[in-house]
Amino acid sequence: MNPDQPSINRLSAPLVDDLVADADRLRLLVHRLDNGCRLIDAGTSAAGGLEAGRRIAEICLGGLGQVGLRTGGAPGGWAIGVEVITTNPVLACLGSQYAGWSLSHGEGKGSFHALGSGPGRSLALKEPLFAELGYRDRAEQTSLVLEVDRIPPEPLVEKIARDCGIEPSGLTLILTPTRTLAGTVQIVARVLEVALHKAHALGFDLAAIRDGMGSAPLPPPAPDFVTAMGRTNDAILFAGQVHLFVTGADDAAEDLAMRLPSSASRDYGRPFAEIFAAYGHDFFKIDPLLFSPARILVTALDSGRTFAAGGIDANLLAASFGLAP
């Protein structure tokens, strides 16, 4: 590990332990698999809730960010908003929170597939992104967040532990189904992360991003997966707001601001569930540059100038969230 970089596993470990200690009042279920892996259920068999989702989102950020819930004044006239701020946005969001580790076991009807996010990614280093970030962590305990509604098979759990270089007893898996309150919060709390991910995809120098914060309205969960997934995406696409603070030339900051909003994508303009259906439920046919907040501000620290682009679409948000007239 680079000695100048913090250990996201060390910083997040107390947050995981606190989540376990408060499991009863957070309506979570905690148990151990036969191989010793600790499971925190935030919505498969447990009720979970908003506060659980908020705290899980902070674990996803590797202990380098704060996630808050606020009432009143959320974009689009919605009642509740999620706010995210980090002390190290690139490492917190891309090095930890980003759901970049593809996990699978088996084939056919009984197969299991998930994307892992959280501090464990920085131990396994399964993604080329970590070479670009120049970061790896070392720890004997770690955690991953999985947006799934069933327990992963034990052979996969053991493989995750091996890839992280730890014993299964040192691994904590946090399960947050998309259709739940906790799952909804921790997904919408990725509003800053999706902006950084798109900035990376656009070729912007990540080292120039010094700070950032974001917010988005919290949508109501939906009982079916596609609707729930659509609403969490739309919260960011239609009403997410991000402010980045960058070094370097004004031209680069302005270009980033103009290209970052979701409205710059060819697929913008319909609720995500409709887009997903139009592409035959093939996620990979959707324009990857769609996934970004609605409104972007970029401040060039060297000049003090701020560039803004995009905007909130309250009508599309209401259509997605099922808000009665």
N, C-alpha and C positions, 0 to 999 in steps of 0.2 A: 504494500500500500504506500502511496505517496505520502510522506510524513507531513506535507503541507495541507493535505486533505483530511477532513474528519472521517471517522468510521461510522457509516450510516447504520451498521449492525449494532455497534456499541450504543449509539444514541437512541435507537428505536427499541432496544431490549427492555428498558424500564417501562416504556409505553405499553408493550405487550404484557408484561407482568402486571401492570396496573389494570389492564383490560380484564385479565383473568381474575384478579382480586375483586373486581367490581362486577363480575359476571351476573350475579343474581339481580342486582338492581338495574343492570343494563339489559336484562332479559336475554342473556346469552347462555348457551350450554357449552361446557368444556369437558372433554374426556380424552383419554389416551387410547391409541390403537395398540394392538398386541406388540408391535415393534417399538413402542415407546413414543411415537410421534404424538404431539399435542394438537388436538383439533379444537378450534373455537368456532362454534356454529352461531352465525348471526342472522339466520333466516331460513335454514332448511327445515329443522324441527323446532328451532327457537323463534320467539317473536321478534327479538332484536328491537331496533328503534332508531330515532334520529341521532341521539347522543352517541350510541354505539357506532353508527356510521361516521360521525364526525371524528371520533377518536381513531377509528380504523384508517380513515383518510390520512391522519397525521402519522400513523405507522407507515403507510404507503410512501409518505414523503421522507422516510428515513430519519425521522426526528429533526429534520431541518426546516420544518414549516409549521404554520399555525392555520387551522381551519376553523371558521366561525359560522354560526347560523344567526341570521338577523331577521327580524320581523318588520314588515312595512317597508315600502320603497323599493322592493325588488323590481328588476326590469320587467317591462310588459304589464305592470300592474299586479303582478303575482304577490302573494302574501309573504313568502319566505324566500330568502336568498342564502346562497353559500358563498363565503369569501375565503380566499386563499392568499397567503403571503409566505415567502420563504426567505431564508438568509443566504441561500445558495441555490438559485433556481435551476441551473443546469444539472447539478448533481442530484438535487432533491427530486426534480421532475423526470429527467431522462435517465439518471443513474439508478433511481429507485422506483418512482411511482408509475412510470410507463409500463404497460402490460405487454412486454416484449418477449417473454420466454414462453415458447410454444411447448405445451405438455400434452402427451397423448399416451394411451395404452389400449391395446387390442384393436380389433377391426369389426365392422358391422354393427348390428343393433346394440350389442353390449359394450361398445367401445366408450372410452372416456377421453374428452378433449377439453382443454382449458388453456387460458393464457395467464401466466404468473406475473404478478407485479409485487414490488416491495424489495426490501433489503437483500433477500436471498439471491437476487439476480447478480449482485456484485460479487458473490462468491463463486457462482457457477460459470459466469462469463461465457454464456452460450451465444451471445449476440455480438456482431462486429462493432456495434456502437461503443462498447467499452474500450476497444482499442483507440477509437477516435477521442473518447473522453480521457484516455490515459489514466483510467482508474480501476483498481481492484481492491477489494476489502478482504480481511482475514478475521475469522471469528469461529467460535465453537458452537454458537447458537445463532439461529436466524429465523426469519419468518417470511411467508409468502401469502398474498391475498389472491384468492381464486373466486371469480364470479360464476359460481356453479351452485346447483341445487341438490347435489348428492356428494357423498363422501368419495374421495379418490380411492382407487384400488391400492392395496398395500404394496404390490410390486412397483407401482409408479411412485409411491411415497418413498420407498427405499432408494429408487433411482434418483429422485430429487436430492435426498440426503447425500448420496455418493457424489453426485455432481457438485454439491456445495462443499464437499470435503468434511462432512460432519457425521456424527451418529444420528440415527432417526430420533433418538430421545432429545436431541438438540434442535429439532425442527418443529416449528409451529405453523400450521396451516389455518388461515382464517377464511371461512366460507361466507360469501355475501351474494346471494342470488340477486339478479338484476331487478326482479319484481318486488323486492322488499324495501322497507324504509331505509334500513342500513345500507343496502346495496345502492339505492338511489342516491343517497348522500355521497358515498365514497366515489361514485362514478362522476357525478356533477362536479365534485371537488377536483377533477382533472382538467378544469377549464384552463388553467395556466399551462399545464403539461401539454395539451394539444396545440397550444400556440407555439411552444418551444419545439415540439416535434415537427410542426410545419415549417418553422424557421430553419430547422436543420435540413428538411427536405428541399427547401428553396436554396440551400447553399450558403446561408448566412453564417458568419463566423461566430460560433457559440461562445468563444472566449470574450467576445465583445459585449455579451449580455451580462450586466452587472447585478441587476435586481429586477423584480417584477411582482405583480400581484394581479389577481383576477377575481371575478365574481360571476354568478349565474343564478337564475331562479331555480328553486327546488320543485320539480314536477311531482304530481301525484303518481304513486306506483300504479301499475296495471297488472291484473292477474295473469295475462299471457305474456310470454317472453318478448315477442316481436313488438308489441305495443309498448311494453316497458322499455325495451332497448331504444325504440324510436323516440320516446319522450326524453330519456336522459341525453341522447344525442341532440335533440332539438333545443333543449334548454341552453346548450352551448352554442349551437349553430345560429339560433335566432335571437338570443338575448345574452349570451356570454360576453363579458367585457374584460379586456386585459390591457394592462399598462406595463410596458417594458422600458427599462432604462439601459441605454447602450453607449459604448464608446465608439469613436471613429467619426467618419465624415458624415455630414448631413445628408448627402445624396444616398448613402447606404441606409441610413435610418428611415428616410422618406420612402425609399423603394420597398423596404421591409413592411412599413405600415400599409402601403397601397396593395401589396400582394398577399398579406396575411388574412384578411377577413374571409369568412366562409362564402360571402356573396361573390368572391372572385372566382369561385368554382363553376364549371359548366353544369353541375348537377344541383346547384342551389335553386330553391324556389318552391319546393314541396316538402311536406313532413317526411322525415326520414323513413318511416314505415312504408310510405308510398313508393319512395325511390327504391327501397330494398325489394319490394314486390315487383316493381317494373323490371328489375334486373334478374328476376327469377330466383330471388333469395340467394344470389351469389354476391357475397360481400366484396369480393375482389374485383368485380366489374364496376363498382362505384368509384368515381374520381377520388383518389386519396387526398387531393388538396381541398376536398369539401370539409374535412374535419378540422375546424378551427373556430374560434369565437366570432361572434357577429360584429363586434366593434373593437377596434385596435387603436391604442395610442402608443407611440414610440417617442421617447424623449432622448435626444442626442446630448449626452452629458457634457461633451466638449464645447458645445455652442449654447446649450440651454434651450434650444428650439424643440417643439413638440409637433409631431405629425399624426394626424388622425384619419381614419378611414373606416368604412362600413357603417352599419347602423342596426338598431333593434327593430325587429318586425313583430309587433304585438299581435297582429292578426294570425300569422302563421303559428305563433306560440300558442294562442288560444285554441286554434284548430287541433294542434297536436295534443295539448293537455286535456282536451275534452271538457273545456269550460263551458257550462251551460249559459245561454244568453240571458 
